[in-house]
């Protein structure tokens, strides 16, 4: 059933997002509490890109808790499908510009959030931290990432890890590769990819479009430059035109040579599907994969996971957070949503299903599935670096430029041109 709110999404979004986006918009409106007939005073319109699979399972967990905590309000699902917000971000930008903000929307902590702050599209929620007792619930470095000029603009729901490789134990077995251990470096990984090719696996490294390739590239830069030089790419202290960056991009090009030829057409979840169906040995993807495996009931023994080769001991993080949009619909209902998002129960209901770990520091690992327990331990002890693809280190505009360079590189594979485009994007 199409709700009144979603009809508005349709009309404002069509021009900008084309057919793929339209299909995505068509996926909206499921799971709302209301009985149709237009937006109601009680509706809390929640805008995300968690429309299916493990991502929707995570959202559903949070919604169940919201229903308990906020019985005076109803959840109105404004999700727009497409990994990493590939369609949603454009729809959201259009709606914000048209003066039609939802009650709350998801945004990444860090540079991406600053885009919305600078545009005056989100309200200061510092007082809510006091009201809900959140000042001490989150780690200080995360709060710093959400704070601009002493004000806090969103409430974090989780911490995700980007630099993870997921394997098929059965496929790796074909080439006598031990799936339980990460290759020590990108070079060692390439040697294993060669073994898989020799064993008859045509495209041993599965990848998807846009952000999935960007994540692969980031992981190679992180491995080859090390955490400090990698982080320096985003504050200008590392020269993006340097010879070491060129060499790393050369290795990224080699990795692309092992990927599926339809990589520019498929979603991250389809790339994971290649691994699960035994057509590929690996995919590099954030730990929302853990949730997808649960949703798809992939047995534990069928796969392993480890930090991307050469990034052992480094946790490349991103955090989803929820905002209070300026002049948004039903701000009181939105505040109730934000209270659930920040609460211990809300974080448990969400993160046990989403593959992420709670942003709060007071969670009990025993309440979480096996994957999240290992991520919680790593989060405590590893060196933490930001993700560009998921907004902790890069703005929305930078990511747009990088992804356009990524797709050109996927087609033309010219390292020098790619490096120039990347360096220009990082400077912008
Ligand atoms: C990220 C987001 C994650 C997950 C992923 C894939 O940007 O932070 O929660 O949804 O995209 O869609």
Boltz pocket constraint, residues with backbone or C-beta under 6 A from the ligand:
constraints:
  - pocket:
      binder: B
      contacts: [[A, 49], [A, 50], [A, 55], [A, 82], [A, 83], [A, 84], [A, 85], [A, 108], [A, 160], [A, 286], [A, 288], [A, 318], [A, 319], [A, 320], [A, 389], [A, 390]]
      max_distance: 6.0
